[in-house]
Amino acid sequence: MQRLAGLFAVVPASGLLSISFFVLFAIRRTDSRPLKAFGYVVCTFLWIAASLVLGSGAYHIAKGTPMMCSMMKKMKMEQKMHGPVEEKGPVKKDYGMKHGARQ
């Protein structure tokens, strides 16, 4: 079942391709050459993004491990290399007063 999670990449890819369809439809209705060129560039980027989304989904189906597991393994490896991350609290300022001095 985990391997089939890559099939959910179809949803954003189909959204991107449907947006590109409407951009191409708008390009056909306009007469301005710069606007047509811009529309073709936008469609090209949308198609590239859709192919990347579908490609990553296919990769995760073929690899067999879900994305979150591989990301968690990567984070654990980084923690082993660098040690745990320490959170720093607010810095207290001394303002030149000695310990035990009256205020």
MODELLER restraints for C-alpha pairs under 7 A, 6 or more apart:
rsr = mdl.restraints
at = mdl.atoms
rsr.add(forms.Gaussian(group=physical.xy_distance, feature=features.Distance(at['CA:2:A'], at['CA:65:A']), mean=6.96, stdev=0.5))
rsr.add(forms.Gaussian(group=physical.xy_distance, feature=features.Distance(at['CA:2:A'], at['CA:66:A']), mean=6.11, stdev=0.5))
rsr.add(forms.Gaussian(group=physical.xy_distance, feature=features.Distance(at['CA:3:A'], at['CA:60:A']), mean=6.91, stdev=0.5))
rsr.add(forms.Gaussian(group=physical.xy_distance, feature=features.Distance(at['CA:3:A'], at['CA:61:A']), mean=4.93, stdev=0.5))
rsr.add(forms.Gaussian(group=physical.xy_distance, feature=features.Distance(at['CA:3:A'], at['CA:64:A']), mean=4.85, stdev=0.5))
rsr.add(forms.Gaussian(group=physical.xy_distance, feature=features.Distance(at['CA:3:A'], at['CA:65:A']), mean=6.45, stdev=0.5))
rsr.add(forms.Gaussian(group=physical.xy_distance, feature=features.Distance(at['CA:3:A'], at['CA:66:A']), mean=6.71, stdev=0.5))
rsr.add(forms.Gaussian(group=physical.xy_distance, feature=features.Distance(at['CA:4:A'], at['CA:61:A']), mean=6.05, stdev=0.5))
rsr.add(forms.Gaussian(group=physical.xy_distance, feature=features.Distance(at['CA:6:A'], at['CA:57:A']), mean=4.21, stdev=0.5))
rsr.add(forms.Gaussian(group=physical.xy_distance, feature=features.Distance(at['CA:6:A'], at['CA:58:A']), mean=6.30, stdev=0.5))
rsr.add(forms.Gaussian(group=physical.xy_distance, feature=features.Distance(at['CA:6:A'], at['CA:60:A']), mean=5.62, stdev=0.5))
rsr.add(forms.Gaussian(group=physical.xy_distance, feature=features.Distance(at['CA:6:A'], at['CA:61:A']), mean=5.30, stdev=0.5))
rsr.add(forms.Gaussian(group=physical.xy_distance, feature=features.Distance(at['CA:7:A'], at['CA:57:A']), mean=6.20, stdev=0.5))
rsr.add(forms.Gaussian(group=physical.xy_distance, feature=features.Distance(at['CA:9:A'], at['CA:53:A']), mean=6.02, stdev=0.5))
rsr.add(forms.Gaussian(group=physical.xy_distance, feature=features.Distance(at['CA:9:A'], at['CA:54:A']), mean=5.73, stdev=0.5))
rsr.add(forms.Gaussian(group=physical.xy_distance, feature=features.Distance(at['CA:9:A'], at['CA:57:A']), mean=5.26, stdev=0.5))
rsr.add(forms.Gaussian(group=physical.xy_distance, feature=features.Distance(at['CA:10:A'], at['CA:54:A']), mean=6.48, stdev=0.5))
rsr.add(forms.Gaussian(group=physical.xy_distance, feature=features.Distance(at['CA:13:A'], at['CA:50:A']), mean=4.56, stdev=0.5))
rsr.add(forms.Gaussian(group=physical.xy_distance, feature=features.Distance(at['CA:13:A'], at['CA:53:A']), mean=6.11, stdev=0.5))
rsr.add(forms.Gaussian(group=physical.xy_distance, feature=features.Distance(at['CA:13:A'], at['CA:54:A']), mean=6.42, stdev=0.5))
rsr.add(forms.Gaussian(group=physical.xy_distance, feature=features.Distance(at['CA:16:A'], at['CA:46:A']), mean=5.93, stdev=0.5))
rsr.add(forms.Gaussian(group=physical.xy_distance, feature=features.Distance(at['CA:16:A'], at['CA:50:A']), mean=5.95, stdev=0.5))
rsr.add(forms.Gaussian(group=physical.xy_distance, feature=features.Distance(at['CA:17:A'], at['CA:46:A']), mean=6.85, stdev=0.5))
rsr.add(forms.Gaussian(group=physical.xy_distance, feature=features.Distance(at['CA:17:A'], at['CA:47:A']), mean=6.59, stdev=0.5))
rsr.add(forms.Gaussian(group=physical.xy_distance, feature=features.Distance(at['CA:17:A'], at['CA:50:A']), mean=6.72, stdev=0.5))
rsr.add(forms.Gaussian(group=physical.xy_distance, feature=features.Distance(at['CA:20:A'], at['CA:43:A']), mean=5.17, stdev=0.5))
rsr.add(forms.Gaussian(group=physical.xy_distance, feature=features.Distance(at['CA:20:A'], at['CA:46:A']), mean=6.23, stdev=0.5))
rsr.add(forms.Gaussian(group=physical.xy_distance, feature=features.Distance(at['CA:23:A'], at['CA:39:A']), mean=6.37, stdev=0.5))
rsr.add(forms.Gaussian(group=physical.xy_distance, feature=features.Distance(at['CA:23:A'], at['CA:43:A']), mean=6.85, stdev=0.5))
rsr.add(forms.Gaussian(group=physical.xy_distance, feature=features.Distance(at['CA:24:A'], at['CA:39:A']), mean=6.94, stdev=0.5))
rsr.add(forms.Gaussian(group=physical.xy_distance, feature=features.Distance(at['CA:27:A'], at['CA:36:A']), mean=5.42, stdev=0.5))
rsr.add(forms.Gaussian(group=physical.xy_distance, feature=features.Distance(at['CA:27:A'], at['CA:39:A']), mean=6.20, stdev=0.5))
rsr.add(forms.Gaussian(group=physical.xy_distance, feature=features.Distance(at['CA:60:A'], at['CA:66:A']), mean=6.49, stdev=0.5))
